[in-house]
Each structure stands twice: as C-alpha cells, then as structure tokens.
Amino acid sequence: MIRANPWNSAYSLLLVQLTPPALPAGVVFLGVFNTAYAMPQSLAPFAGAWLLTVGVAGGAPDDDLLLGAAAAAALAGALIVLPIEKAK
C-alpha cells in the first residue's frame, strides 16, 4: 500500500479544492471519498461474474468480454478525470 499513498494524497487534494466553500469540507470529504472507494470494490465482483456468464462459449467462460469491459472502464475513468483541471 505504499504506492497508493501518493494517489490518496492527490485525490484528497483535488476533493478539497473542488469542494464548495459553503459546505464543511470534512463532511463532503468523508462522504464522497468513502463512496468513491467503496462502490467499485463492492460492485466489481458481481459485474465480473455476470460478464463471465454472459460470455460463456461452449461451456467455458470467455475472458475476452471481461477484459474488454475492464479496458473500456479504464479508458472511461481516464476520460472522466480530464475535466477536473478545467474545474479549478
């Protein structure tokens, strides 16, 4: 987890900078940050299992659908982050 600490610091900085000044930073920080971390970790196993069962070909799971969906999610995540620079 040593490698994750710089990313956590960067996420925290972006979140605090983009928080509206009228809201208490601690409340928004904890709520948004916790949801952003917990939701993908709890939904990914179900989505992965579903993608493996949908892509069954001849009785064996088809990993290509799962890997394609993972690549599409990574690309979408990279594109979603681009407007953050404009928000500052």
C-alpha positions in Angstrom: 0.0 0.0 0.0 3.0 2.3 0.0 2.4 3.1 -3.7 -1.3 4.0 -3.0 -0.4 6.9 -0.6 0.7 9.4 -3.2 -2.6 8.7 -5.1 -4.6 9.1 -1.9 -2.9 12.5 -1.3 -3.7 13.6 -4.8 -7.3 12.5 -4.6 -7.7 14.3 -1.2 -6.2 17.5 -2.6 -8.5 17.5 -5.7 -11.5 16.8 -3.5 -10.7 19.6 -1.0 -10.0 22.1 -3.8 -13.2 21.3 -5.6 -15.4 21.4 -2.5 -17.7 24.5 -2.5 -16.7 26.9 0.4 -20.2 27.0 1.9 -20.0 23.3 2.7 -17.9 21.9 5.6 -15.0 20.2 3.9 -14.8 17.3 6.4 -18.4 16.2 5.8 -18.2 16.3 2.0 -14.7 14.8 2.0 -15.6 11.8 4.1 -18.9 11.1 2.2 -17.7 11.4 -1.3 -14.3 9.8 -0.7 -15.8 6.8 1.0 -18.4 6.3 -1.7 -15.8 6.7 -4.4 -13.7 4.0 -2.9 -16.3 1.5 -1.6 -18.7 1.4 -4.6 -16.4 0.0 -7.3 -14.9 -2.5 -4.8 -18.4 -3.9 -3.9 -19.9 -3.9 -7.5 -16.9 -5.2 -9.5 -17.1 -8.8 -8.4 -20.8 -9.0 -9.4 -20.1 -7.3 -12.7 -17.2 -9.6 -13.4 -19.2 -12.7 -12.6 -22.0 -11.5 -14.8 -19.7 -10.8 -17.7 -18.1 -14.2 -17.4 -21.5 -15.9 -17.5 -22.8 -13.8 -20.4 -19.6 -14.6 -22.4 -19.9 -18.4 -22.0 -18.9 -20.1 -25.2 -19.1 -23.9 -25.4 -19.3 -24.3 -21.6 -16.1 -22.3 -20.9 -16.1 -18.7 -19.8 -15.0 -16.2 -22.4 -12.4 -13.9 -20.8 -12.3 -11.6 -23.8 -15.6 -9.9 -22.8 -14.4 -9.4 -19.2 -11.1 -8.0 -20.4 -12.7 -5.7 -22.9 -15.1 -4.4 -20.3 -12.2 -3.7 -18.0 -10.3 -1.9 -20.7 -13.4 0.2 -21.5 -13.9 1.1 -17.8 -10.2 2.1 -17.5 -10.5 4.3 -20.6 -13.7 5.9 -19.3 -12.1 6.6 -15.9 -9.2 8.3 -17.6 -11.5 10.4 -19.7 -13.7 11.4 -16.8 -10.7 12.8 -14.9 -9.8 15.2 -17.7 -12.5 17.9 -16.9 -11.1 18.2 -13.3 -8.3 20.5 -14.5 -11.0 22.8 -16.0 -13.0 23.0 -12.8 -10.2 24.7 -10.9 
